[in-house]
Amino acid sequence: MTTDYNQIGAAFGETKGTSMKLYAERWMMFNALGDVSGKAVLDLACGDGDYLRAIKQLGAARAVGVDISEKMIELARAQEAQQPLGIEYHVRNVAQLEPLGEFDIITAVYLLVYAATEEELTNMCRAIAANLAPGGRCIAALTHPDVTEEHLAAAQTTGVTIVPNEPIRNGSTITITIPLPSGEIQLLNYLWTRETYERALKASGFNTIHWHPVAVDPEGIRRFGAEYWQAFLAHPPIAIVEFQR
Ligand SMILES: C[S@@+](CC[C@H](N)C(=O)[O-])C[C@H]1O[C@@H](n2cnc3c(N)ncnc32)[C@H](O)[C@@H]1O
């Protein structure tokens, strides 16, 4: 089972307007990233290059994006043609990715949730390790590893519906439905527990693993009010993990 991003294409860009992405995911990602100026950055599962363009505009010296979907890379390259930033894109399956260079920072925003088996998850983590410069770090966004029905229900308060396709367990799947101006899209993600992520990371040589606390951009709180974010903050459906060797 997988999500075919060649079918989703440009609709994915519309999800960026949802409150959870705009004020929580993005806020937590950029806080975790810190100063990217002068850094070589590799974005795995880069989609249409949305994060990578922002990172390059913040001063990254080198920016490379990788995605398995030809359509998503085509969209990313079209943006690059329209507004050249010097970003390089490749169509690759990260689970089989060769070393593309030595990067100071690797971002992986919803890559690991597409690993269908622990072996695939470990292969993705090994590919990350093979592309990091000594002392480099990776920041990944995931569906929350300690997810419960309460976490899934909390997403609903931000307009995103997450339904388990089977009883929640390590390796089970969820369907995420995101309403968009042009209709809705459905994504299928795999749920991996914290223990499984950490086992895959340690098997790939990552011994420093930090789970960032959940946070919301003050601008999102100002716009929607504190009550709107209460359930999300109590049971966050997403998590940011940072790791290095
Ligand atoms: C939820 S989208 C996120 C896109 C981008 N990171 C962002 O946040 O805008 C997930 C992306 O993962 C890509 N993907 C899924 N499995 C992959 C794999 N094995 N290797 C590379 N990319 C993959 C999909 O094609 C899709 O573009």
The ligand as an ORCA input file, in Angstrom:
! r2SCAN-3c Opt
* xyz 0 1
  C       3.696     14.437      2.425
  S       4.732     14.649      0.997
  C       5.908     15.811      1.676
  C       6.627     16.625      0.636
  C       7.596     17.663      1.223
  N       8.552     17.061      2.130
  C       6.842     18.743      1.930
  O       6.673     18.653      3.160
  O       6.372     19.658      1.247
  C       5.632     13.140      0.998
  C       6.607     12.995     -0.161
  O       7.359     11.799      0.061
  C       7.696     11.256     -1.192
  N       8.144      9.878     -0.978
  C       7.441      8.838     -0.492
  N       8.205      7.728     -0.436
  C       9.438      8.082     -0.878
  C      10.662      7.381     -1.066
  N      10.770      6.084     -0.764
  N      11.724      8.047     -1.567
  C      11.623      9.370     -1.894
  N      10.492     10.085     -1.734
  C       9.410      9.454     -1.234
  C       6.401     11.422     -1.978
  O       6.571     11.284     -3.360
  C       5.962     12.817     -1.538
  O       6.410     13.825     -2.412
*
